[in-house]
Amino acid sequence: MQTILVLLIFGVALGYLLKKFVWNPLVESPKKTTGTLDGGKTKCGKKDCQCH
């Protein structure tokens, strides 16, 4: 009985880890780039270079 319970919990944990780290990154669509304050004309990106 204990062996079955341990195997069941191990299977659930393994399934969760596979879904989180393998399945979701493969299925997830590429993230959109964030826009800049002037409509995409600057090259600052996420770094705040104080140019705007």
JOQUI-V171077 format. One record per residue. RES is the residue in three letters. PHI is phi as a letter, one per 30 degrees, with the letter a starting at -180 (999 if undefined). BURIAL is + if it has 9 or more other ideal C-beta (glycine too) atoms within 8 Angstrom, else -. D_LAST is the distance of its C-alpha to the last C-alpha in Angstrom with 1 decimal. Layout:
res->RES phi->PHI burial->BURIAL d_last->D_LAST
res->RES phi->PHI burial->BURIAL d_last->D_LAST
//
This chain:
res->MET phi->999 burial->- d_last->66.0
res->GLN phi->d burial->- d_last->63.6
res->THR phi->d burial->- d_last->62.9
res->ILE phi->d burial->- d_last->62.0
res->LEU phi->d burial->- d_last->59.6
res->VAL phi->d burial->- d_last->57.9
res->LEU phi->d burial->- d_last->57.6
res->LEU phi->d burial->- d_last->56.2
res->ILE phi->d burial->- d_last->53.5
res->PHE phi->d burial->- d_last->52.7
res->GLY phi->d burial->- d_last->52.4
res->VAL phi->d burial->- d_last->50.0
res->ALA phi->d burial->- d_last->47.8
res->LEU phi->d burial->- d_last->47.8
res->GLY phi->d burial->- d_last->46.9
res->TYR phi->d burial->- d_last->44.0
res->LEU phi->d burial->- d_last->42.6
res->LEU phi->d burial->+ d_last->43.1
res->LYS phi->d burial->+ d_last->41.4
res->LYS phi->d burial->- d_last->38.4
res->PHE phi->c burial->- d_last->37.8
res->VAL phi->c burial->- d_last->39.4
res->TRP phi->d burial->- d_last->39.7
res->ASN phi->d burial->+ d_last->36.4
res->PRO phi->d burial->- d_last->34.2
res->LEU phi->d burial->- d_last->36.5
res->VAL phi->d burial->- d_last->36.4
res->GLU phi->d burial->- d_last->32.8
res->SER phi->d burial->- d_last->30.7
res->PRO phi->d burial->- d_last->27.6
res->LYS phi->d burial->- d_last->24.5
res->LYS phi->d burial->- d_last->21.8
res->THR phi->d burial->- d_last->18.5
res->THR phi->d burial->- d_last->15.7
res->GLY phi->d burial->- d_last->13.3
res->THR phi->c burial->+ d_last->9.5
res->LEU phi->d burial->- d_last->7.7
res->ASP phi->c burial->- d_last->8.1
res->GLY phi->i burial->- d_last->11.6
res->GLY phi->j burial->- d_last->11.8
res->LYS phi->d burial->- d_last->10.6
res->THR phi->c burial->+ d_last->8.4
res->LYS phi->c burial->- d_last->10.7
res->CYS phi->d burial->+ d_last->9.2
res->GLY phi->i burial->- d_last->11.7
res->LYS phi->d burial->- d_last->12.8
res->LYS phi->d burial->- d_last->11.7
res->ASP phi->c burial->- d_last->8.9
res->CYS phi->c burial->- d_last->8.1
res->GLN phi->i burial->- d_last->5.6
res->CYS phi->c burial->- d_last->3.8
res->HIS phi->b burial->- d_last->0.0
//
